[in-house]
Amino acid sequence: MSLSSTYARLTLLALLSASTFYCFYKSRRLKLLKISLNPKDNLNANPISSSNKGKLFFISQTGTSKTLAQRLHNLFKLNDLLFDLIDIKDYEPEDLSKETVVIIIASTWEDGKPPSNASFFANWLADSADDFRVGSLLLSKCKFAVFGVGSTAYGGTFNAVAKDFSRRLRELGANEIVEVGKGDVDGGELDGIFDQWSGKVLRILKGGSMQNGLVFSNGCTGGESDNENIEDGFESEDDENGDVESGIVDLEDIAGKGPSRRSNTVAEVNGKANGQKEMVTPVIRANLEKQGYKIIGSHSGVKICRWTKSQLRGRGGCYKHSFYGIESHRCMEATPSLACANKCVFCWRHHTNPVGKNWQWKMDDPLEIVNSAIDQHTKMIKQMKGVPGVTQERLTEGLSPRHCALSLVGEPIMYPEINKLVDELHRRQISTFLVTNAQFPEKIKMLKPVTQLYVSVDAATKDSLKAIDRPLFGDFWERFIDSLKSLKEKQQRTVYRLTLVKGWNTEDVDAYFNLFKIGQPDFIEIKGVTYCGSSATSKLTMENVPWHSDVKAFSEALALKSKGEYEVACEHVHSCCVLLAKTEKFKVNGQWFTWIDYESFHDLVASGKPFNSMDYMAATPSWAVYGAQEGGFDPDQSRYRKERHHRSSH
């Protein structure tokens, strides 16, 4: 046999072998592809039983991912789904080929990398996906889902680890049953997004299907779904406020959620007790407690104000002391609702509180809220004992609060029992200063008389209000205008609160004046924004904080525009705050009466008879009047200035 003939036969044999292998490979891949096209069928073919448990991995640096994984593990237990909870550093990645269902909760650390204890797993996954010898069938029997924990402050590397894991697992043939969840530790909505993602995973594992990013139970697209009550604003112009990305629906875009008739609902996923979920989840609680909040029950909070501490030490009160005569050391700052319907760029808490369009949480009793708030407040006051400047007299007075600022973070008027809570405060001779964000006009109409009702007027035009307040409602502007109209109907003291943000809303004098005509408030507080640091949700800098001279100039321009209807009445230089007051009501014979006669107010409330804002006004002291030498600082207090030692340059 010639050499050429032998070579030809060997070549033919090689080609036949390659063809046989290729046909086997293609038939096998088509079979696997057919299986993976129906995740429901595939899951049912590989049930999660005691002999074939799923794996729930966590990759955690600070403990957040571990906490979320433990919560999901408990949810699986409640629904008879068997999973092993595993720290990924303790797992041999080569065993992935044996798994049928894998869930990963992964944090992204510095430079878009996983924590060091997960680097081996991450490297193995990347190396395997990039190695042509491994191929794309290695994990073909495995179904998976990944939830990322990261921070938008890191820009392009936000949740990079979770997204990379998802891509690598798919490259190795694994079937992704739910899109990657993207949690932001700085956004205040981590728990809500995680719970919603968990709900999707749960329903898929129990036989549901995913269509266009939405999960349907029993694979039925024509029946009831957990998205049946999504409001019209969901897909409208405020999509940029509540991102809808890759089928992930942000929590604040879902409203009106009543308990579903099915046994496994989002309600259960969110940890509801007796069909009602807790507003304050463990992560939100931890974030707010770091900021000094004392959480009351499941949705309320109280916090001691720095001005309370200041006046306890005899070092001056806040602007409400100068404008309205409150005693700052006897003022309790609280809210019955830590949730809000806006995500303002100047939010003091950088959105570490919950968000929502209506009340959808477990509700605590108003009496319990008031009792607990006073109890927590007095405990914080007692901690001031022995602090330099705190006298026994002021400490004793501080232990009996006479005023309650219903503001803090959140929207107090959302609380369904707000009227009962106000009644309870008034019964205890505690005045009420309630602040609402002008998104709930009907609740303003239904509100009983409070000592002073504020509406936040953060911008004068629709576009600027959307940019500054970042409201959840699609009809936010209509709600805003209706709230101002509702304010006009109130007989008690009403206030527009303007927060000036340099470069955002300080140029619209004419537009602001037009809004004054709608609500006709008694007072207009104009305050420079307080800089609380930049975050992933707020890019404000000190450049956006106006000087007191800027606030004065803006206030004087508004007063001039009103042609005498309003005048600049008071100022508090330290707070960079100025007060406009309605001249015909509160200026009597040349003297301002912006202060409040609190005893008269409580007598009027107790009488049950109609009364108006002029029935409980009191004279404003000369030191609080606009232009006074004291600049709104009470001369009975002692001004204290910290020594600042600056390095001299040479």
Secondary structure by P-SEA (a helix, b strand, c coil): ccaaaaaaaaaaaaaaaaaaaaaaaaaaaaaaaaaaccaaaaaaaccccccbbbbbbbbbccaaaaaaaaaaaaaaaaacbbbbbbccccccccccccccbbbbbccccccccccccaaaaaaaaaaaaacccccccccccccbbbbbbbbcccccccaaaaaaaaaaaaaacccccccbbbbbccccaaaaaaaaaaaaaaaaaabbbbcccccccccccccccccccccccccccccccccccccccccccccccccccccccccccccccccccccccaaaaaaaaaacccccccccbbbbbaaaaaaaacccccccccccccccccbbbbbccccccccccccccccccccccccccccccaaaaaaaaaaaaaaaaaaacccccccaaaaaaaacccccccccccccccccaaaaaaaaaaaacbbbbcccccccaaaaaacccccbbbbbcccccaaaaaaaccccccaaaaaaaaaaaaaaacccbbbbbbbbbcccccccaaaaaaaaaaccccbbbbbccccccccccccccccccccaaaaaaaaaaaaaaaccccccccccccccbbbbccccccccccccccccaaaaaaaaaaaccccccccbbbbbccccccccccccccccbbbbbcbbbbbbcc
